[in-house]
Amino acid sequence: MRPTQDEMGPSDTGTPEGPVGPTDQNSSQDQPPETITVTYPSTSYSVAPGGTSGFFTTAQNADITLSAVGFNDTGGPLRFNRASGLTTDGTRLVMTDVFNNRVLIWNTAPTHPNQAPDLVLGQPNFTTNEPGTGRNQLNWPLSASTDGTRLAVTDTNNDRILIWTEFPTSNAEAADIILSGGTNANPSKSNIQWPWGVWTDGNKLAVASTESASVLIWNSFPTYDGQPADVLLTGSGHIGTPRQITSDGNSLIVGDHNATANGGNEAGTFFWTSFPTTDQQPYDFFVVDPLGEKQTAPWLRGDFTDDGRLLMMGDTLHIWDGLPQSAADPPSLSNLGQGIAGGYDFRWGDYSTVAVVGSRVYITTNGSTLVVYDSIPTSSTQAPDFVLGATDLYVDANIENFVMSNPVPVSNGTSLFASSDFDNRLFVWRNLPNESGAAPDVVYHFCWYSNEDAARRHQCGDIFGAWDNALHGEFFALAGGTRLLIWTELPLEGNLPAYDFKEGVGSVQFDELTGVAMDDRYFYVADKRAGAVYVWAGIPDGTHEPVATLAVNQPTRLSSDGTWLAVNSTMGNGAQIFRVDQIAASGAPTAVGGDGAFNLPEGTTVDGGHLFVADTGNNRVHVWQDVADALVGKSADVILGASGPSDTQPEITRNQMFWPAAASFDGDYLWVGERKFSGRLVRFSPTG
């Protein structure tokens, strides 16, 4: 399965704490030191009526989507959803808008925050975002490159490169050439799998074939569909999942999320100081952190200036006076970045890229913004001059618009809760929304800022990312990292948890919490690293020990409906299902799924005798009307997010999914959260 973001968790130690809560619900924000920040967005939305009946059907449409504007709706030309690949011919600026399945083109690179793009590719207009497979359509485009005449775009989820041999002049203009081929992960000159990076100068073309762990090079610009590459690079087998490509035509730089140049997997960057012309030409050196200060750092990607300087984005912006000649050749200037006072938080990540147009520097951020310097920075504390896609330079547009990265939903049929480990937040809708894009009533941010500078840099104290949540009656819980929060009243009004366990409960020490569940009998916590599910009789308060410990290999999310306990096993490609009434007697579980059945599922949910498996890597949710059928090996009654059992294509649409990771059924509606590469929270209603 394609690589996922790292789990974020706290590192504090101690015993259960009762945090101080906000004193005035009508205030916009409460930030006492070393506690939880609570905000109350001003919001109204239509409320779902409930009272549904029947069951689900394969390939049915979702009703609404949260954590997005809506289905087939971008919100407009300047509302981005993971702005990414930048390229320029010195006048125009081209930017991929990944989750919106489009490429935006400014005929003149923007000089102010409200300058809308002039053209869009992949879509007929600036408001739609449906993916497709036609020559005029895209599905999750990551990168683009132009020499001013030709334009190449990675159509990533369609496993192809689209090429316009003359620069496009109209919306949704069809590509002239399509490069594609291959059906597996074996590197070859005809195999393009999940391509992230592309570069061209109009003569040569380079492509990062991410899933086939290789870089392909055409020595002369391709002239026909499916033309195989001339050169194949695997970095002597050290290239893992290559991402963006940077070049001036004389050198080649390839960022990699999972390189093995130093042995184990790590993010880093391969440098060829002369452009490769032969198969398997060795790279000259490999860089993990250009400052040499960290054990790990993001891979580099960027652009050369006309005078030969190199600007690269890693976890911050780095500038070299020329191409570095070794891994020990440091940048001449680096922004202090998020972690140091006076720095700027570029919200780096998968989608960050850099392009230089004249004296201006354009940088895309993981916060779905495009930030701009009016001149090349000369100071390590210099912030960009303006931003497109957000109201302020220091705002994360995703958070501003209530777009989550990894929503994990849970609903009781009256209210909806969604936690996101990557965002370190809990989003609360007091009522069930009945419209797409509805903002939450309450947002808990598990973070505090020591001062205004830290707030601008999003430098959190006491940070916490919940991997799973649980709801039962008036009780609510979040678990992640080495921390467990428990509310004894539902967190609907900004009230804070009654218990905040850090590092452990009683004699149980936490290593890596990945699951939590509750029912009338028990409270369950999964610790992935310990290979255990701890079971307490009632809510743990630190004074009593578990009544049972279930040995499960790498357990992840948990779910219980009082009859069944589902223990998800992502790496085991399935789940272990326990009878709740047999747990005290050490009853053995029954396995559902396994290798070949699912592809790294991240969530298994039981509710009312129904079973739901979020088959993450296969981009679908399997639904059994009766858990017992799954236990005897029967196929799912319903598949959501796909046309049928053989459909595994990722798409961000009404009836398709991209990396569903968690589900909650409240008796009326099924809520499904998609992880990392989509971030939607979609709702399905039974169809009768």
For each residue, the residues with C-beta under 8 A, 3 or more apart:
1: 4 599 600 616 617
2: 194 210 211 241 617 677
3: 241 257 258
4: 1 675 676
5: 405 406 422 676
6:
7: 421 465 467 480 481 512 514
8: 421 422 424 463 465 480 481
9: 421 464 465 467 480 481 482 483 512 513
10: 462 463 464 481 482 483 502
11: 481 482
12: 462 483 502 503
13: 502 503
14: 17 502 503
15: 501 502 542
16: 499 500 501 505 541 542
17: 14 499 500 502
18: 496 497 498 499 500
19: 35 36 496 497 500
20: 32 35 496
21: 30 38 494 495 496
22: 25 27 30 38 494
23: 27 30
24: 27 30
25: 22 40 493 494
26: 40
27: 22 23 24 30 40
28: 39 40
29: 37 38 39
30: 21 22 23 24 27 37 38 494
31: 37 448 449
32: 20 35 448
33: 448 450 461
34: 448 461 462
35: 19 20 32 448 462 496
36: 19 444 445 446 447 448 496
37: 29 30 31 444 445 446 447 448
38: 21 22 29 30 442 443 444 445 494 496
39: 28 29 442 443 445
40: 25 26 27 28 441 442 443 494
41: 402 439 440 441 442 443
42:
43: 438 439 440 441
44:
45: 429 431 433 434 435 438 439
46: 433 434 435 438
47: 431 432 433 434
48: 431 432 433 434 668 669 683
49: 434
50: 413 432 668 669
51: 668
52: 668 669 685 686
53: 686 688
54: 686 687 688
55: 625 637 638 686 687
56: 60 623 638 640 670 684 686 687
57: 60 638 687
58: 638 639 640 642 643 644
59: 639 640 642 643 644 655
60: 56 57 640 655 684 687
61: 654 655
62: 65 71 654 655 672 682 683 684
63: 669 683 684 685
64: 70 433 434 435 436 438 682 683
65: 62 68 70 71 436 437 680 681 682 683
66: 402 407 418 433 436 437 438 680 681 682 683
67: 402 403 404 407 418 679 680 681
68: 65 71 73 81 403 436 437 679 680
69: 73 74 75 79 401 436 437
70: 64 65 73 436 437
71: 62 65 68 436 653 654
72: 128 129 130 653 654
73: 68 69 70 127 128 129 436
74: 69 77 79 81 97 100 102 123 126 127 128 129
75: 69 79 127 401
76: 79 126 127
77: 74 104 116 117 120 126
78: 114 116 388 389
79: 69 74 75 76 389 401
80: 83 97 100 368 369 370 388 389 397
81: 68 74 97 98 99 100 129 368 403
82: 97 98 99 350 351 366 368
83: 80 95 96 97 98 351 364 365 368 369 370 389
84: 95 96 97 98 142 143 350 351 352 353 364
85: 94 95 96 141 142 143 144 153 154 198 244 353 364
86: 93 94 95 144 303 353 354 355 362 363 364
87: 93 94 143 144 145 146 151 355
88: 91 92 93 94 109 146 303 355 356 357 362
89: 92 146 147 148 167
90: 148 306 357 358
91: 88 107 108 109 148 357
92: 88 89 105 106 107 108 109 146 148 167
93: 86 87 88 105 106 109 110 355 357 362
94: 85 86 87 88 103 104 105 106 144 146 151
95: 83 84 85 86 103 104 105 106 117 144 362 364 370
96: 83 84 85 102 103 104 141 142 143 144 153 154
97: 74 80 81 82 83 84 100 101 102 103 104 141
98: 81 82 83 84 101 140 141 142 156 351
99: 81 82 129 140 652 678 679
100: 74 80 81 97 123 129
101: 97 98 122 123 129 130 131 132 137 138 139 140 141 652
102: 74 96 97 120 121 122 123 129 138 141
103: 94 95 96 97 120 121 122 138 141 144 153
104: 77 94 95 96 97 117 119 120
105: 92 93 94 95 117 118 119 120 121 168
106: 92 93 94 95 109 110 115 117 118
107: 91 92 118 119
108: 91 92 111
109: 88 91 92 93 106 357 358 360 362
110: 93 106 113 115 370 372 388
111: 108 115 360
112: 115 386
113: 110 386 387 388
114: 78 388
115: 106 110 111 112 388
116: 77 78 126
117: 77 95 104 105 106 120 126
118: 105 106 107
119: 104 105 107 168 169 170 171
120: 77 102 103 104 105 117 123 125 126 171 172
121: 102 103 105 136 138 153 168 171 172 173
122: 101 102 103 132 136 137 138 141 172
123: 74 100 101 102 120 126 128 129 130 171 172
124: 128 171 172
125: 120 128 171
126: 74 76 77 116 117 120 123
127: 73 74 75 76
128: 72 73 74 123 124 125
129: 72 73 74 81 99 100 101 102 123 652
130: 72 101 123 137 653
131: 101 137 138 139 140 157 651 652 653
132: 101 122 136 137 138 139
133: 137 139 158
134: 137 174
135: 162 174 175 178
136: 121 122 132 172 173 174 175
137: 101 122 130 131 132 133 134 172
138: 101 102 103 121 122 131 132 141 153 155 158 162
139: 101 131 132 133 155 156 157 158 650 651
140: 98 99 101 131 155 156 157 650 652 658 677
141: 85 96 97 98 101 102 103 122 138 144 153 154 155 156
142: 84 85 96 98 154 156 195 196 197 244 351
143: 84 85 87 96 153 154 195 196 197 198 244 245 353
144: 85 86 87 94 95 96 103 141 151 152 153 154 198
145: 87 151 152 198 199 200 245
146: 87 88 89 92 94 149 150 151 152 167 200
147: 89 150 200 201 202
148: 89 90 91 92 167 202
149: 146 165 166 167 202
150: 146 147 163 164 165 166 167 200 202 221
151: 87 94 144 145 146 163 164 167 168
152: 144 145 146 161 162 163 164 198 200 205
153: 85 96 103 121 138 141 143 144 161 162 163 175 198
154: 85 96 141 142 143 144 161 195 196 197 198 207 208
155: 138 139 140 141 158 159 160 161 162 195
156: 98 139 140 141 142 159 194 195 196 210
157: 131 139 140 194 649 650 651 658
158: 133 138 139 155 180
159: 155 156 180 182 192 193 194 195
160: 155 178 179 180 192 195
161: 152 153 154 155 178 179 180 192 195 198 207
162: 135 138 152 153 155 175 177 178
163: 150 151 152 153 175 176 177 178 179 222
164: 150 151 152 167 168 173 175 176
165: 149 150 176 177
166: 149 150 176
167: 89 92 146 148 149 150 151 164
168: 105 119 121 151 164 173
169: 119 173
170: 119 173
171: 119 120 121 123 124 125
172: 120 121 122 123 124 136 137
173: 121 136 164 168 169 170
174: 134 135 136
175: 135 136 153 162 163 164 178
176: 163 164 165 166
177: 162 163 165 222 223 224 225 227
178: 135 160 161 162 163 175 225 226
179: 160 161 163 192 207 222 225 226 227
180: 158 159 160 161 192 225 226
181: 190 191 192 226 228
182: 159 186 188 190 191 192 193 212
183:
184: 191 193 212
185: 193 211 212 213
186: 182 191 212
187: 191 209 212 213 214 232 234
188: 182 191 212 214 232
189: 216 228 229 230 231 232
190: 181 182 226 228 229
191: 181 182 184 186 187 188 209 212 214
192: 159 160 161 179 180 181 182 195 207 209 212 216
193: 159 182 184 185 209 210 211 212
194: 2 156 157 159 209 210 211
195: 142 143 154 155 156 159 160 161 192 198 207 208 209 210
196: 142 143 154 156 208 210 241 242 243 244
197: 142 143 154 206 207 208 210 242 243 244 245 254 255 301
198: 85 143 144 145 152 153 154 161 195 205 206 207 208 245
199: 145 205 206 245 246 247
200: 145 146 147 150 152 203 204 205 206 221
201: 147 204 247 249
202: 147 148 149 150 221
203: 200 220 221 249
204: 200 201 217 218 219 220 221 249 275
205: 152 198 199 200 217 218 221 222
206: 197 198 199 200 215 216 217 218 245 247 252
207: 154 161 179 192 195 197 198 215 216 217 229 245
208: 154 195 196 197 198 215 242 243 244 245 254
209: 187 191 192 193 194 195 212 213 214 215 216 242
210: 2 156 193 194 195 196 197 213 241 242 243
211: 2 185 193 194 241
212: 182 184 185 186 187 188 191 192 193 209
213: 185 187 209 210 234 239 240 241 242
214: 187 188 191 209 232 233 234 239 242
215: 206 207 208 209 232 233 234 235 239 242 245 252 254
216: 189 192 206 207 209 229 231 232 233
217: 204 205 206 207 229 230 231 232 233 276
218: 204 205 206 221 222 227 229 230 231
219: 204 230 231 277
220: 203 204 230
221: 150 200 202 203 204 205 218
222: 163 177 179 205 218 227
223: 177 227
224: 177 227
225: 177 178 179 180
226: 178 179 180 181 190
227: 177 179 218 222 223 224
228: 181 189 190
229: 189 190 207 216 217 218 232
230: 189 217 218 219 220
231: 189 216 217 218 219 276 277 278 279 281
232: 187 188 189 214 215 216 217 229 279 280
233: 214 215 216 217 239 254 276 279 280 281
234: 187 213 214 215 237 238 239 280
235: 215 238 239 254 259 261 270 282 283
236: 280 282 283
237: 234 260
238: 234 235 259 260 261 270 283 286
239: 213 214 215 233 234 235 242 254 256 259 270
240: 213 256 257 258 259 260 265
241: 2 3 196 210 211 213 256 257 258
242: 196 197 208 209 210 213 214 215 239 245 254 255 256
243: 196 197 208 210 254 255 256 257 299 301 350
244: 85 142 143 196 197 208 254 255 299 301 353
245: 143 145 197 198 199 206 207 208 215 242 252 253 254 255 301
246: 199 252 253 254 255 300 301 302 303 304 310 312
247: 199 201 206 250 251 252 253 275 304
248: 251 304 308 323
249: 201 203 204 275
250: 247 274 275 323
251: 247 248 271 272 273 274 275 323
252: 206 215 245 246 247 271 272 275 276
253: 245 246 247 269 270 271 272 300 301 302 312
254: 197 208 215 233 235 239 242 243 244 245 246 269 270
255: 197 242 243 244 245 246 267 268 269 298 299 300 301
256: 239 240 241 242 243 259 267 268 269 270 299
257: 3 240 241 243 267 299 350
258: 3 240 241 265 266 267
259: 235 238 239 240 256 262 265 266 267 268 270 286 299
260: 237 238 240 263 264 265 266
261: 235 238 268 270 283 286
262: 259 266 268 286 288
263: 260
264: 260
265: 240 258 259 260
266: 258 259 260 262 288 296
267: 255 256 257 258 259 288 296 297 298 299
268: 255 256 259 261 262 286 287 288 297 299
269: 253 254 255 256 286 287 288 299 300
270: 235 238 239 253 254 256 259 261 283 286
271: 251 252 253 283 284 285 286 287 323 324 327
272: 251 252 253 275 276 281 283 284
273: 251 284 323 325
274: 250 251
275: 204 247 249 250 251 252 272
276: 217 231 233 252 272 281
277: 219 231 281
278: 231 281
279: 231 232 233
280: 232 233 234 236
281: 231 233 272 276 277 278
282: 235 236
283: 235 236 238 261 270 271 272 286
284: 271 272 273 326
285: 271 326 327
286: 238 259 261 262 268 269 270 271 283 327
287: 268 269 271 290 300 324 327
288: 262 266 267 268 269 294 295 296 297
289: 292 293 294 295 296 297 314
290: 287 297 300 312 314 318 324 330 331 334
291: 294 297 318 330 331 334
292: 289 328 330
293: 289
294: 288 289 291 297
295: 288 289
296: 266 267 288 289
297: 267 268 288 289 290 291 294 314 315
298: 255 267 313 314 315 348 349 352
299: 243 244 255 256 257 259 267 268 269 314
300: 246 253 255 269 287 290 312 313 314 318
301: 197 243 244 245 246 253 255 312 313 352 353 354
302: 246 253 310 311 312 313 318 353 354
303: 86 88 246 310 311 354 355 356
304: 246 247 248 308 309 310 311 356
305: 308 309 310 311 356 376
306: 90 356
307:
308: 248 304 305 321 322 323
309: 304 305 319 320 321 322 376
310: 246 302 303 304 305 319 320 322 323 324
311: 302 303 304 305 317 318 319 354 356 361 376
312: 246 253 290 300 301 302 317 318 319 320 331 354
313: 298 300 301 302 316 317 318 346 348 352 353 354 363
314: 289 290 297 298 299 300 318 348
315: 297 298 337 338 346 348
316: 313 334 335 336 337 338 343 344 346 348
317: 311 312 313 334 335 337 346 354 361 363 377
318: 290 291 300 302 311 312 313 314 331 333 334 335
319: 309 310 311 312 331 332 333 334 376 377
320: 309 310 312 323 324 329 331 332
321: 308 309 332
322: 308 309 310
323: 248 250 251 271 273 308 310 320
324: 271 287 290 310 320 327 329 330 331
325: 273 329
326: 284 285 329
327: 271 285 286 287 324
328: 292
329: 320 324 325 326
330: 290 291 292 324
331: 290 291 312 318 319 320 324 334
332: 319 320 321
333: 318 319 377 378 379 380
334: 290 291 316 317 318 319 331 337 380
335: 316 317 318 343 344 346 377 380 381 382
336: 316 339 340 341 342 343 344 380 381
337: 315 316 317 334 340 343 344 345 346
338: 315 316 343 344 345 346 457 458 459
339: 336 343 457 459
340: 336 337 343
341: 336 453 454 457
342: 336 380 381 453
343: 316 335 336 337 338 339 340 380 381 457
344: 316 335 336 337 338 381 382 383 384 457
345: 337 338 394 456 457 458 459
346: 313 315 316 317 335 337 338 352 363 365 371
347: 352 365 366 367 369 396 458
348: 298 313 314 315 316 352 365 366
349: 298 352 365 366
350: 82 84 243 257 366
351: 82 83 84 98 142 364 365 366
352: 84 298 301 313 346 347 348 349 363 364 365 366
353: 84 85 86 143 244 301 302 313 363 364
354: 86 301 302 303 311 312 313 317 361 362 363
355: 86 87 88 93 303 361 362
356: 88 303 304 305 306 311 360 361 362 376
357: 88 90 91 93 109 360 362
358: 90 109
359: 374 375 376
360: 109 111 356 357 372 373 374 375
361: 311 317 354 355 356 372 373 375 376 377 384
362: 86 88 93 95 109 354 355 356 357 370 371 372
363: 86 313 317 346 352 353 354 370 371 372 373 384
364: 83 84 85 86 95 351 352 353 369 370
365: 83 346 347 348 349 351 352 368 369 370 371
366: 82 347 348 349 350 351 352 398
367: 347 390 395 396 397 398 399
368: 80 81 82 83 365 389 390 396 397 398 401 403
369: 80 83 347 364 365 387 388 389 390 395 396 397
370: 80 83 95 110 362 363 364 365 387 388 389
371: 346 362 363 365 384 386 387 388 393
372: 110 360 361 362 363 384 385 386 387 388
373: 360 361 363 376 377 382 384 385
374: 359 360 385 386
375: 359 360 361 378
376: 305 309 311 319 356 359 361 373
377: 317 319 333 335 361 373 382
378: 333 375 382
379: 333 382
380: 333 334 335 336 342 343
381: 335 336 342 343 344
382: 335 344 373 377 378 379
383: 344 393
384: 344 361 363 371 372 373 387 393
385: 372 373 374
386: 112 113 371 372 374 393
387: 113 369 370 371 372 384 390 392 393 395
388: 78 80 110 113 114 115 369 370 371 372
389: 78 79 80 83 368 369 370 397
390: 367 368 369 387 393 395 396 397 400
391: 395 400
392: 387 395
393: 371 383 384 386 387 390
394: 345 456
395: 367 369 387 390 391 392 399 400
396: 347 367 368 369 390 399 400 458
397: 80 367 368 369 389 390 400 401 403
398: 366 367 368 401 403 404 405 423 679
399: 367 395 396 402 403 423 425
400: 390 391 395 396 397
401: 69 75 79 368 397 398
402: 41 66 67 399 427 439 440 443
403: 67 68 81 368 397 398 399 679
404: 67 398 407 418 420 423 425 427 673 679 681
405: 5 398 420 422 423 675 676 679
406: 5 420 421 422 423 661 673 675 676 679
407: 66 67 404 418 419 420 427 662 673 674 679 680 681
408: 418 419 420 421 466 467 468 469 557 603 661 662 673
409: 416 417 418 662 663 664 671 672 673 681
410: 416 417 418 469 470 471 664 671
411: 414 415 416 417 432 471 664 666 669 671
412: 415 471 666
413: 50 432 666 667 668
414: 411 431 432
415: 411 412 428 429 430 431 432 490 492
416: 409 410 411 428 429 432 433 671
417: 409 410 411 426 427 428 429 469 471 476 491
418: 66 67 404 407 408 409 410 426 427 440 671 673 681
419: 407 408 425 426 427 466 468 469 478
420: 404 405 406 407 408 423 424 425 426 427 465 466
421: 7 8 9 406 408 424 465 466 467 480
422: 5 8 405 406 465 676
423: 398 399 404 405 406 420 465
424: 8 420 421 445 446 447 460 463 464 465
425: 399 404 419 420 443 444 445 446
426: 417 418 419 420 443 444 446 466 469 478 491
427: 402 404 407 417 418 419 420 440 442 443
428: 415 416 417 440 441 442 443 444 491 492
429: 45 415 416 417 432 433 438 440 441
430: 415 441 442 492
431: 45 47 48 414 415
432: 47 48 50 411 413 414 415 416 429 666 668 669
433: 45 46 47 48 64 66 416 429 438
434: 45 46 47 48 49 64 438
435: 45 46 64 438
436: 64 65 66 68 69 70 71 73
437: 65 66 68 69 70
438: 43 45 46 64 66 429 433 434 435
439: 41 43 45 402
440: 41 43 402 418 427 428 429 443
441: 40 41 43 428 429 430 492
442: 38 39 40 41 427 428 430 491 492 493 494
443: 38 39 40 41 402 425 426 427 428 440
444: 36 37 38 425 426 428 491 494
445: 36 37 38 39 424 425
446: 36 37 424 425 426 462 463 464 465 466
447: 36 37 424 460 461 462 463 464
448: 31 32 33 34 35 36 37 460 461 462
449: 31 452 454 455 459 460 461
450: 33 454 459 461
451: 454 455
452: 449 455 456
453: 341 342 456 457
454: 341 449 450 451 457 459 460 461
455: 449 451 452 458 459
456: 345 394 452 453
457: 338 339 341 343 344 345 453 454
458: 338 345 347 396 455
459: 338 339 345 449 450 454 455
460: 424 447 448 449 454 463
461: 33 34 447 448 449 450 454
462: 10 12 34 35 446 447 448
463: 8 10 424 446 447 460
464: 9 10 424 446 447 478 480 481 483 485
465: 7 8 9 420 421 422 423 424 446 480 481
466: 408 419 420 421 426 446 469 478 479 480 485
467: 7 9 408 421 479 480 481 513 514 515 556 557
468: 408 419 478 479 480 513 514 515 516 526 556 557 558 662
469: 408 410 417 419 426 466 476 477 478 479 516
470: 410 475 476 477 479 516 517 518 558
471: 410 411 412 417 475 476 477 490 518
472: 475 518 519 520
473:
474: 488 489 490
475: 470 471 472 486 487 488 490 518 539
476: 417 469 470 471 486 487 490 491
477: 469 470 471 484 485 486 487 516 518 523
478: 419 426 464 466 468 469 484 485 497 516
479: 466 467 468 469 470 483 484 485 513 514 515 516 525 526
480: 7 8 9 421 464 465 466 467 468 483 513 514
481: 7 8 9 10 11 464 465 467 510 512 513
482: 9 10 11 502 503 504 510 511 512 513
483: 9 10 12 464 479 480 500 501 502 503 510 513
484: 477 478 479 499 500 501 505 510 513 516 525 540
485: 464 466 477 478 479 497 499 500 501
486: 475 476 477 497 498 499 501 539 540
487: 475 476 477 490 491 495 496 497 498
488: 474 475 498 539
489: 474 495 498
490: 415 471 474 475 476 487
491: 417 426 428 442 444 476 487 494 495 496 497
492: 415 428 430 441 442 495
493: 25 442
494: 21 22 25 30 38 40 442 444 491
495: 21 487 489 491 492
496: 18 19 20 21 35 36 38 487 491
497: 18 19 478 485 486 487 491 500
498: 18 486 487 488 489
499: 16 17 18 484 485 486 539 540 541 542
500: 16 17 18 19 483 484 485 497
501: 15 16 483 484 485 486 504 505 510 540 542
502: 10 12 13 14 15 17 482 483
503: 12 13 14 482 483 509 510
504: 482 501 507 508 509 510
505: 16 484 501 508 510 525 540 542
506: 540 542 543 544 545
507: 504 545
508: 504 505 525 534 545 546
509: 503 504
510: 481 482 483 484 501 503 504 505 513 527
511: 482 527 528 529 530
512: 7 9 481 482 527 528 529 530
513: 9 467 468 479 480 481 482 483 484 510 516 525 526 527 528
514: 7 467 468 479 480 526 527 528 555 556 557
515: 467 468 479 524 525 526 533 555 556 557 558 567 568
516: 468 469 470 477 478 479 484 513 523 524 525 526 558
517: 470 523 524 558 559 560 565
518: 470 471 472 475 477 522 523 524 539 560
519: 472 522 560 561 562 565 580
520: 472 562
521: 537 562 580
522: 518 519 535 536 537 538 547 560 565 580 583
523: 477 516 517 518 535 536 537 538 539 540
524: 515 516 517 518 533 534 535 536 558 560 565
525: 479 484 505 508 513 515 516 533 534 536 558
526: 468 479 513 514 515 516 532 533 534 552 555 556 557 558 567
527: 510 511 512 513 514 530 531 532 533 534 555
528: 511 512 513 514 531 554 555 556
529: 511 512
530: 511 512 527
531: 527 528 551 552 553 554 555
532: 526 527 549 550 551 552 555
533: 515 524 525 526 527 549 550 552 555 558 567
534: 508 524 525 526 527 546 548 549
535: 522 523 524 546 547 548 549 550 583
536: 522 523 524 525 539 540 544 545 546 547
537: 521 522 523 544 547
538: 522 523
539: 475 486 488 499 518 523 536
540: 484 486 499 501 505 506 523 536 544 546
541: 16 499 544
542: 15 16 499 501 505 506
543: 506
544: 506 536 537 540 541
545: 506 507 508 536
546: 508 534 535 536 540 549
547: 522 535 536 537 584
548: 534 535 583 584 586
549: 532 533 534 535 546
550: 532 533 535 555 567 578 583 589
551: 531 532
552: 526 531 532 533 555 567 569 576 589
553: 531 569 571 572
554: 528 531 569 570 571 572
555: 514 515 526 527 528 531 532 533 550 552 558 567 568 569 576
556: 467 468 514 515 526 528 568 569 570 602 603
557: 408 467 468 514 515 526 568 602 603 604 662
558: 468 470 515 516 517 524 525 526 533 555 565 566 567 568
559: 517 565 566 568 603 604 605 606 607
560: 517 518 519 522 524 564 565 566 580 606
561: 519 564 606 607 608 609
562: 519 520 521 580
563: 579 580 581 606 609 627
564: 560 561 577 578 579 580 606 609 611 627
565: 517 519 522 524 558 559 560 577 578 579 580 583 606
566: 558 559 560 575 576 577 604 605 606 611
567: 515 526 533 550 552 555 558 575 576 577 578 589 604
568: 515 555 556 557 558 559 575 601 602 603 604
569: 552 553 554 555 556 572 573 574 575 576
570: 554 556 573 600 601 602 616
571: 553 554 600
572: 553 554 569 593 594
573: 569 570 593 594 595 596 597 598 599 600 601
574: 569 591 592 593 594 597 598 601
575: 566 567 568 569 591 592 593 601 604 613
576: 552 555 566 567 569 589 590 591 592
577: 564 565 566 567 589 590 591 592 606 611 627 630 631
578: 550 564 565 567 582 583 587 589
579: 563 564 565 582 583 587
580: 519 521 522 560 562 563 564 565 583
581: 563
582: 578 579 585 586 587
583: 522 535 548 550 565 578 579 580 586 587
584: 547 548
585: 582
586: 548 582 583
587: 578 579 582 583
588:
589: 550 552 567 576 577 578
590: 576 577 631
591: 574 575 576 577 594
592: 574 575 576 577 597 604 611 613 630 631
593: 572 573 574 575 597 598 601 613
594: 572 573 574 591 597 598
595: 573
596: 573
597: 573 574 592 593 594
598: 573 574 593 594 601 613 615 617 618 622
599: 1 573 615 616 617 618 648
600: 1 570 571 573 616 617
601: 568 570 573 574 575 593 598 604 613 614 615 616 617
602: 556 557 568 570 614 616 661 662 675
603: 408 556 557 559 568 612 613 614 616 660 661 662 663
604: 557 559 566 567 568 575 592 601 611 612 613 614
605: 559 566 611 612 613 614 662 663 664 665
606: 559 560 561 563 564 565 566 577 609 610 611 612 627
607: 559 561 610 612 664 665 666 667
608: 561 665 667
609: 561 563 564 606 626 627
610: 606 607 623 624 625 626 627 665
611: 564 566 577 592 604 605 606 622 623 624 626 627 630
612: 603 604 605 606 607 621 622 623 624 663 665 670
613: 575 592 593 598 601 603 604 605 621 622 636
614: 601 602 603 604 605 621 660 661 662 663 672
615: 598 599 601 618 619 620 621 622 660
616: 1 570 599 600 601 602 603 619 659 660 661 675
617: 1 2 598 599 600 601 648 659
618: 598 599 615 642 648
619: 615 616 641 642 648 649 650 651 656 657 658 659 660
620: 615 639 640 641 642 647 648 657 660
621: 612 613 614 615 639 640 641 657 660 663 672
622: 598 611 612 613 615 636 638 639
623: 56 610 611 612 636 637 638 639 640 670
624: 610 611 612 627 629 630 634 636 637
625: 55 610 629 637 638
626: 609 610 611 629 630
627: 563 564 577 606 609 610 611 624 630 631
628: 631 632
629: 624 625 626 632 634 637
630: 577 592 611 624 626 627 633 634 636
631: 577 590 592 627 628
632: 628 629
633: 630
634: 624 629 630
635: 645
636: 613 622 623 624 630 639
637: 55 623 624 625 629
638: 55 56 57 58 622 623 625
639: 58 59 620 621 622 623 636 642 644 645 647
640: 56 58 59 60 620 621 623 657 670 672 684
641: 619 620 621 655 656 657 660 672
642: 58 59 618 619 620 639 645 647 648 649 656 657
643: 58 59 647
644: 58 59 639 647
645: 635 639 642
646:
647: 620 639 642 643 644
648: 599 617 618 619 620 642
649: 157 619 642 656
650: 139 140 157 619 656 657 658 659 677 678
651: 131 139 157 619 656 657 658
652: 99 101 129 131 140 656 657 658 674 678 680
653: 71 72 130 131 656
654: 61 62 71 72
655: 59 60 61 62 641
656: 619 641 642 649 650 651 652 653
657: 619 620 621 640 641 642 650 651 652 660 672 674 678 682
658: 140 157 619 650 651 652 674 677 678
659: 616 617 619 650 674 675 676 677 678
660: 603 614 615 616 619 620 621 641 657 663 672 673 674 675
661: 406 408 602 603 614 616 673 674 675
662: 407 408 409 468 557 602 603 605 614 672 673 675
663: 409 603 605 612 614 621 660 670 671 672 673
664: 409 410 411 605 607 670 671
665: 605 607 608 610 612 669 670 671
666: 411 412 413 432 607 669 671
667: 413 607 608
668: 48 50 51 52 413 432 685 686
669: 48 50 52 63 411 432 665 666 683 684 685
670: 56 612 623 640 663 664 665 683 684 685
671: 409 410 411 416 418 663 664 665 666 681 682 683
672: 62 409 614 621 640 641 657 660 662 663 681 682 683 684
673: 404 406 407 408 409 418 660 661 662 663 680 681
674: 407 652 657 658 659 660 661 677 678 679 680 681 682
675: 4 405 406 602 616 659 660 661 662 678 679
676: 4 5 405 406 422 659 679
677: 2 140 650 658 659 674
678: 99 650 652 657 658 659 674 675
679: 67 68 99 398 403 404 405 406 407 674 675 676
680: 65 66 67 68 407 652 673 674
681: 65 66 67 404 407 409 418 671 672 673 674
682: 62 64 65 66 657 671 672 674
683: 48 62 63 64 65 66 669 670 671 672
684: 56 60 62 63 640 669 670 672
685: 52 63 668 669 670
686: 52 53 54 55 56 668
687: 54 55 56 57 60
688: 53 54
